[in-house]
Amino acid sequence: MTGIEGKSPKLRVAVLVSGGGTNLQALIDRSVKGDLNAEIVAVASDRGDAYGLVRAARAGIPHHVVDYGSILKGHGIGASAEAGPVDLVELDAAQKILRIADTATRLERLRRLVCAEQQLIGVLDRHEPDLICLAGFMRLISPYFIRHYNRDNAWRILNIHPALLPAFPGQHGYEDTFSHGCRWGGITVHFVDEGEDTGPVIAQAVYPVWPDDSLETIRRRGLSLEYEIYAQCIRWLAAGQVHVDTTSPRPKTIITDSNYPDILESWTIKAFQDRSRKAE
Ligand code: GAR
């Protein structure tokens, strides 16, 4: 089980953004139309110039900035008053995101990251979110943040990634797809675990890459699929239709929506229809 089902009529979703926030906008639009079964209760960003914050403001959604850039440089460091003690050595043993050979340097990096996350948790928790959705949030997530939300065996953090994971994790999914000459690109929505883009996959969609495509045309095609697939995953979660099977060596999700094959087909058809739009 994901552990977030059936709490309230609508899921309370907090969205994290670092940039333009077109995925955020797609979620806001669907939520306003009543097409998401979820309410976006807060938006937060690691940077004050993220356009996603403007989108949140326009929609009347509370929005917050935690200045990761300055915290990671060592400014304004200090545990937040409410946060309990942090065992950095234990967190370091669990983390799979910081690949820094020197232990002292790695622990200091982790300490700063945890400090930023404590501030982020502080602003998010005021809104009592059921679910945290990363939507172009370009920061590493440490086990501190993950454990805070994935407590009680629940999976409460989602990410959307612009590649068919496990191919091309990281920050350049479209660039990697294009530069490798892939014939198919993909989108993945997954739960966040302690690795980088390694958590259990909830949904994937593919799109064709045509010989005359550019990086920008595939990004446009992929993004329009991102908007559909992210919204659908949130609907499934709100309906209690996502379960996590932890009996296999790697946790796997099971979707219990009888319309699942039709939904998958509709995403593929949409990705092909995009070609005719391009020619217009
Ligand atoms: C999206 O393509 C999203 O999948 C990607 O950032 C973009 C954000 O666009 N996320 C990642 O690459 C995460 N590793 P948006 O700000 O317009 O929603």
Residues whose N, C-alpha, C, O or C-beta is under 5 A from the ligand:
A	BS01	GAR	G19 G20 G21 T22 N23 L24 A135 G136 F137 I160 H161 P162 G170 Q171
